[in-house]
């Protein structure tokens, strides 16, 4: 089972490369932007809310990032 996805997204006229790996133990996503910005994206099913670590934080809004990650894995919550 491949738990890694790569994709690009344009935000404010800047193309961002994303490398995303799903962590089976924490059920979160380790995300690397442009090979230099690394953070965690996670979903809280009780609150039905996505969140990301704040330092560093994603270059794009968390809801947009969550949608892109879900789309890349073909699974939506």
DOVEX-241230 format. One line per field, with one value per residue: x, y, z of N, C-alpha, C, O in turn. Coordinates in steps of 0.001 Angstrom, whole numbers. Layout:
REM residues N
n.X X/...;
n.Y Y/...;
n.Z Z/...;
ca.X X/...;
ca.Y Y/...;
ca.Z Z/...;
c.X X/...;
c.Y Y/...;
c.Z Z/...;
o.X X/...;
o.Y Y/...;
o.Z Z/...;
This chain:
REM residues 77
n.X 845/658/1497/2137/1940/2370/1924/1050/217/-1160/-845/-1594/-219/2054/3687/3414/5033/3988/4670/3338/2822/1059/588/305/166/-452/-2486/-2316/-1058/2091/3553/5482/6540/7805/10273/11337/9711/8133/5408/2569/-567/-3767/-6832/-9679/-12052/-14148/-14692/-14949/-13004/-10211/-6731/-3501/-30/1350/3828/6237/3689/1209/1524/-759/-4330/-5678/-8198/-8190/-5809/-6439/-8506/-7099/-5257/-6995/-8172/-5935/-5439/-7788/-9842/-12374/-13370;
n.Y -1172/2124/4927/7505/10618/12939/16236/19296/22722/25823/28913/32177/32967/31410/28364/25521/22687/19655/17047/14319/12176/9546/8711/5753/5128/7468/8471/10803/13318/13759/16500/17951/20890/22088/20889/22017/23035/21664/20053/18912/17604/17052/15300/15783/13679/13865/16571/17105/18482/19883/20385/21976/21878/24706/25908/25089/26574/25736/26950/27514/27940/25860/24415/24301/22906/20473/19538/19151/17174/15069/14638/13784/11323/10077/9729/10920/12720;
n.Z 0/-952/766/253/-1395/-4075/-5216/-6933/-6337/-7181/-5649/-4999/-7353/-7135/-7545/-5645/-4419/-3091/-828/545/3272/4714/8081/9621/12347/13821/12376/10905/8630/7283/5957/3426/2046/-938/-414/1917/3972/6682/8168/10171/9283/10522/11322/13285/14228/16071/16305/13691/12184/10528/11185/11447/12320/13984/13873/11866/9787/7259/3857/2552/3127/5719/5232/2408/1912/3221/1573/-843/-59/654/-1831/-3303/-2142/-2645/-852/1198/4108;
ca.X 0/1443/962/2760/1428/2967/1090/1373/-934/-797/-1444/-1079/731/3250/3472/3946/5143/3653/5002/2479/2886/88/1164/-666/58/-1101/-3573/-2126/-298/3331/3581/6678/6331/9006/11450/11955/8755/7581/4401/1615/-1988/-4545/-8284/-10332/-13386/-15151/-15027/-15036/-12182/-8819/-5801/-2090/883/1421/5184/5752/2311/1112/1518/-2128/-5292/-5849/-9284/-7760/-4824/-7138/-9212/-6096/-4725/-8039/-8304/-4768/-5558/-9053/-10711/-12873/-14062;
ca.Y 0/3352/5927/8776/11288/14219/17045/20719/23619/27225/29783/33535/32939/30637/26927/24856/21231/18986/15637/13966/10791/9207/7986/4762/5079/8668/8818/12179/13438/14520/17243/18733/21830/22530/20262/22744/23361/20387/20183/17806/17874/15996/15445/15413/13218/14310/17954/17187/19647/19709/21348/21776/22456/26149/26377/25981/26372/25602/28171/27713/27712/24451/23747/24044/21835/19232/19087/18658/15908/14054/14365/13021/9942/9509/9445/12156/12559;
ca.Z 0/-1056/1682/-91/-2598/-4427/-6094/-6967/-6219/-7364/-4639/-5169/-8482/-6784/-7620/-4454/-4519/-1834/-647/1683/3722/5754/9208/10087/13802/14363/11449/10460/7387/7334/4700/3115/945/-1656/197/3028/5034/7125/9226/10302/9075/11177/11327/14540/13840/17041/15975/12225/11899/10147/11768/11110/13293/13792/13640/10816/9340/5807/3038/2074/4216/6098/4509/1024/2010/3556/372/-1782/465/503/-3274/-3757/-1639/-3129/303/1802/5396;
c.X 895/789/1550/2171/2239/2014/1552/79/-435/-1580/-790/51/2044/2895/4171/3925/4887/4066/4308/2608/1889/781/100/-857/-680/-2317/-3522/-1266/940/3482/4870/6357/7681/10303/12066/11009/8030/6616/3459/196/-2764/-6030/-8821/-11758/-14492/-15631/-15284/-14257/-10753/-7971/-4383/-1245/1077/2828/6044/4298/2287/1093/132/-3092/-5521/-7020/-8925/-6764/-5500/-7879/-8234/-5528/-5755/-8195/-7143/-4820/-6866/-10011/-11096/-13585/-14961;
c.Y 1242/4441/7308/9319/12560/14935/18494/21512/25048/28084/31151/33582/32235/29153/26263/23352/20625/17522/15215/12481/10581/8360/7052/4763/6282/9092/10293/12155/14293/15186/18041/19584/22225/22070/21039/23093/22076/20618/18986/18326/16726/16349/14974/14995/13667/15726/18161/18402/19241/20761/21000/22375/23929/26665/25224/25662/26280/26960/28504/27458/26213/23788/23412/22887/20498/18671/18504/17310/14797/13652/13499/11565/9280/9135/10766/11853/13736;
c.Z 0/-218/1437/-1385/-2821/-5374/-6013/-6858/-6388/-6382/-4747/-6211/-8165/-6829/-6440/-4698/-3147/-1898/650/2000/4860/6822/9780/11600/14369/13544/11054/9195/7640/5976/4597/1903/370/-995/1354/4173/5414/8281/9185/10086/9707/11169/12668/14196/14813/16729/14481/11723/11561/10841/11327/12217/12973/13548/13147/10463/7818/5101/2506/3225/4462/5375/3054/1007/2282/2336/-653/-1344/297/-964/-3766/-3293/-2092/-2029/941/3116/5643;
o.X 1776/-351/1477/1935/2730/1379/2338/-997/581/-2805/427/1116/3042/1912/5377/2912/5496/3838/4654/2516/1872/1480/-888/-1939/-1461/-3084/-4556/-810/843/3535/5291/5951/8584/11307/13200/11481/7382/6952/3538/-190/-2458/-6424/-8464/-12595/-15643/-16812/-15759/-14762/-10163/-8419/-4106/-1684/978/2989/6538/3771/3238/698/-125/-2714/-5553/-6855/-9314/-6871/-5172/-7873/-8518/-5342/-5419/-8331/-7349/-4305/-7034/-10903/-10248/-14308/-15633;
o.Y 1385/4827/8182/8579/13174/14312/18866/21045/25436/27998/31276/34153/32445/28732/26422/22806/21032/16845/15699/11635/11331/7400/7507/4429/6133/9961/10941/11099/15410/14504/18710/19071/22641/22782/20760/23421/21459/21293/18151/19356/15559/17507/13894/15849/13828/16041/19212/19224/18377/21886/19882/23260/24341/27780/24447/24605/26699/27974/29625/26821/25414/22655/22363/21988/19497/17462/17472/16412/13702/12472/12582/10677/8069/8312/11622/10863/13795;
o.Z 848/-475/2300/-2340/-1874/-6224/-5142/-7232/-5811/-6292/-4605/-5978/-8855/-6219/-6257/-5134/-2157/-2901/1728/1111/5836/6498/10356/12083/15309/13960/10890/8757/8147/4952/5541/860/1096/-1017/1743/5262/4568/9254/8284/10637/9461/11033/13139/13903/14409/16869/14051/10959/12211/11063/10893/12951/11817/13053/13964/10810/7157/5676/2067/4208/3526/4924/2540/173/1645/2104/-1261/-2165/-154/-1287/-4561/-3971/-1944/-2236/1192/3230/6673;
